[in-house]
Amino acid sequence: MSKIDLKSNRKLIWTLSKNDFKTRYAGSYLGAVWAMVQPVITVLMYYIVFDKIFQSRSEAVAGDTPIPYVLFLTAGLVPWFYFSEGLMQGTLALTQYDYLVKKVVFNIDILPVIKVTAATFIHGFFAVVLLVIASVYHYYPTIYTIQIVYYSICLYLLILSFSYITSAIMVFFRDISQIISIILQIGMWATPILWNIGKLSPTWQMILKINPLVYIISGYRTSICEQKWFFHDWKYTLYFWCFVGVFYFLGRRLFTRLKVHFADVL
């Protein structure tokens, strides 16, 4: 299995990631502002529907601790936006950079890294928005809030692991992007973003926690609203990293085996 060698390619990754982000909105008057508008409108729409119309004014993060629903909602949507954007962009890494794939001297292993890194820029903005909303509701930053960085890293590696698989498949089966789009639509409702997993029975909670995004979304909420470290539930933390480790290994192995054919197919 080939190595990505992030250390020697870090400047190239950073430069191409910034260029990738800028290129998406090149030619528009507002530029990158459009990347922020859609998620903000989505949050406002859900807030109006669930908080104002249906009056779901609070949800419990854990135990009997209620929090404002808009904060509960935003803490779930922020990592979800990052995951969905990063995965979709990561899937397109090879097809959008086909001219680099055909260059023998270019290390194509970094292309999914570039795409996922580019998606991180907007995520950073929305993480700040999340902190602002939390402060409005008197949930001010504490030492536990720094765990958002940890959970962002968790999410980055999870997206990257999937992207190596999906980007490699995308070269040979272009319909994979449409399939992923449908899966993401279903996944948003199957993941406790709009609803609270704590209200379900222990059996259903165990089943749903197979989804690694539950670990991350719950982590964002506890980082803001509860005084708990990520290793409080060490068994679930261990499960998450084993999940990421397995999929990263499978993704890199699949990518390495198929990449000798990428240039020919593209």
C-alpha positions in Angstrom: 0.0 0.0 0.0 1.4 3.4 -1.0 1.8 6.2 1.4 0.3 9.7 1.1 3.3 11.4 2.7 1.4 14.4 4.0 4.5 16.0 5.4 6.3 16.5 2.1 3.0 17.4 0.3 1.5 19.6 3.0 2.1 22.9 1.1 0.8 21.5 -2.1 -2.3 20.1 -0.3 -2.9 23.5 1.3 -2.5 25.4 -1.9 -4.7 23.1 -4.0 -7.4 23.0 -1.2 -7.6 26.8 -1.2 -7.8 26.9 -5.0 -10.4 24.2 -5.1 -12.6 26.1 -2.6 -12.2 29.4 -4.6 -12.8 27.7 -8.0 -16.2 26.4 -7.0 -17.5 30.0 -6.6 -15.4 31.7 -9.3 -17.4 34.1 -11.5 -20.2 34.7 -8.9 -20.5 38.2 -7.4 -20.7 36.9 -3.8 -18.2 34.2 -4.3 -17.7 31.9 -1.2 -20.6 33.6 0.6 -22.9 31.3 -1.4 -21.3 28.3 0.4 -22.5 29.8 3.7 -26.0 30.9 2.6 -27.5 27.5 2.0 -26.7 25.9 5.4 -27.8 29.1 7.2 -31.1 29.1 5.4 -31.5 25.4 6.2 -31.0 26.0 9.9 -33.5 28.9 9.8 -36.0 26.8 8.0 -35.8 23.9 10.4 -35.9 26.4 13.3 -39.0 28.0 12.1 -40.8 24.7 11.4 -39.8 22.8 14.5 -39.3 25.6 17.1 -42.0 28.1 16.1 -44.7 26.1 14.3 -44.4 22.8 16.2 -43.0 24.5 19.3 -40.3 21.9 19.9 -38.7 24.3 22.3 -36.2 22.1 24.0 -34.5 18.7 23.7 -32.5 16.8 26.2 -28.9 16.1 25.3 -28.4 13.5 28.1 -30.3 12.7 31.2 -32.8 15.4 32.0 -30.8 18.4 30.9 -32.9 20.5 28.5 -31.4 22.8 25.9 -33.0 25.2 23.4 -34.0 23.4 20.3 -32.3 25.7 18.0 -29.0 25.0 19.7 -29.7 21.2 19.7 -30.5 21.5 16.0 -27.5 23.5 15.0 -25.1 21.3 16.9 -26.4 18.4 14.8 -26.5 20.2 11.5 -23.0 21.7 11.6 -21.2 18.3 11.6 -23.7 16.9 9.2 -23.2 19.7 6.6 -19.4 19.0 6.8 -19.9 15.2 6.4 -22.3 15.5 3.4 -20.3 18.2 1.6 -16.9 16.5 2.3 -18.2 13.1 1.1 -19.7 14.4 -2.1 -16.7 16.5 -2.9 -14.3 13.6 -1.9 -16.2 11.3 -4.2 -15.5 13.6 -7.2 -11.8 14.0 -6.4 -10.5 11.9 -9.3 -13.0 12.8 -11.9 -12.7 16.6 -11.3 -8.9 16.4 -11.3 -8.7 13.9 -14.2 -5.9 16.0 -15.8 -3.7 15.4 -12.7 -4.6 11.7 -12.6 -3.1 11.4 -16.0 0.2 12.9 -15.0 2.7 10.2 -14.0 4.7 12.4 -11.7 1.7 13.6 -9.6 0.8 11.8 -6.4 -2.9 11.2 -6.9 -3.3 9.8 -3.4 -3.6 13.4 -2.1 -6.6 14.3 -4.3 -9.2 13.0 -1.8 -7.3 14.8 1.0 -7.5 18.1 -1.0 -11.2 17.8 -1.5 -11.9 17.0 2.2 -9.6 19.8 3.3 -11.4 22.3 1.1 -14.7 21.3 2.7 -13.2 22.1 6.1 -13.0 25.8 5.4 -16.8 26.3 5.6 -17.0 23.9 8.5 -14.7 26.2 10.4 -17.1 29.1 9.8 -20.1 27.2 11.0 -18.3 25.9 14.1 -17.9 29.6 15.0 -21.6 30.2 14.3 -22.4 27.3 16.6 -20.4 28.9 19.4 -22.1 32.2 18.8 -25.6 30.6 19.0 -24.6 28.8 22.2 -23.4 32.0 23.8 -26.7 33.7 22.9 -28.4 31.0 25.0 -25.8 31.4 27.8 -23.8 28.3 27.0 -20.4 30.1 27.0 -17.2 28.4 25.9 -15.4 26.3 28.5 -12.4 24.0 28.5 -14.7 21.2 27.3 -15.6 23.3 24.2 -12.1 22.6 22.8 -13.4 19.1 22.1 -15.0 20.4 19.0 -11.6 20.4 17.5 -11.2 16.7 18.4 -14.6 15.8 16.9 -13.8 17.8 13.8 -10.7 15.7 13.4 -12.8 12.6 13.9 -15.1 13.7 11.2 -12.3 14.7 8.8 -10.8 11.2 9.0 -14.1 9.5 8.7 -14.9 11.4 5.5 -11.5 10.8 4.1 -11.8 7.0 4.8 -15.1 6.9 2.9 -13.8 9.2 0.1 -11.0 6.8 -0.8 -13.6 4.2 -1.4 -16.1 6.3 -3.2 -13.7 8.3 -5.4 -12.1 5.0 -6.6 -15.5 3.5 -7.4 -16.6 6.8 -9.1 -14.0 6.4 -11.8 -15.6 3.1 -13.0 -19.2 3.7 -11.9 -20.3 7.3 -12.3 -23.8 6.6 -10.8 -22.2 6.3 -7.3 -22.5 10.0 -6.8 -26.3 9.8 -7.2 -26.5 6.8 -4.9 -24.5 8.7 -2.3 -26.9 11.7 -2.6 -29.9 9.4 -1.9 -28.1 7.7 1.0 -27.3 11.2 2.5 -31.0 12.2 2.3 -32.0 9.0 4.1 -29.1 9.2 6.5 -30.0 12.7 7.7 -33.3 11.4 9.1 -31.7 8.1 10.4 -29.1 10.1 12.3 -30.2 12.0 15.5 -29.9 15.5 14.1 -33.5 16.6 14.3 -34.5 14.2 17.0 -33.0 13.0 20.3 -31.6 9.5 20.5 -32.0 9.6 24.3 -35.7 9.2 24.0 -35.4 5.8 22.4 -35.2 2.4 24.1 -31.7 1.1 25.0 -31.9 -1.5 22.3 -32.6 1.0 19.6 -29.9 3.3 20.9 -27.4 0.5 20.6 -28.5 -0.3 17.0 -28.3 3.3 15.9 -25.0 3.9 17.5 -23.5 1.6 15.0 -23.6 4.7 12.8 -20.3 6.5 13.6 -21.9 9.9 13.0 -23.9 9.4 16.2 -20.7 9.5 18.1 -19.6 12.8 16.4 -23.0 14.6 16.6 -23.4 13.6 20.3 -19.9 14.8 20.8 -20.6 18.2 19.4 -23.6 18.6 21.7 -21.9 17.5 24.8 -18.9 19.7 24.0 -21.2 22.7 24.0 -23.8 21.8 26.7 -22.3 19.3 29.0 -19.1 19.0 31.1 -17.9 15.6 29.8 -14.7 14.6 28.1 -14.8 12.5 24.9 -13.3 9.5 26.8 -16.2 9.5 29.3 -17.7 6.7 27.2 -14.5 5.1 26.3 -16.1 2.0 24.8 -17.9 4.0 22.2 -14.8 6.0 21.5 -12.8 2.8 21.0 -15.6 1.6 18.6 -15.5 4.8 16.6 -11.7 4.6 16.1 -11.8 1.0 15.2 -14.5 1.8 12.6 -12.5 4.6 11.1 -9.3 2.4 11.2 -11.0 -0.5 9.3 -12.6 1.8 6.7 -9.4 3.8 6.2 -7.4 0.6 5.6 -10.1 -0.8 3.2 -10.3 2.6 1.4 -6.5 2.9 1.0 -6.2 -0.7 -0.1 -9.0 -0.4 -2.7 -7.6 3.0 -4.0 -4.1 1.6 -4.3 -5.2 -1.5 -6.2 -7.4 0.4 -8.7 -5.3 3.5 -9.3 -3.2 1.9 -12.0 -6.3 1.8 -14.1 -7.5 5.4 -13.3 -5.7 7.1 -16.1 -6.8 4.6 -18.7 -10.5 4.9 -17.8 -10.5 8.7 -17.3 
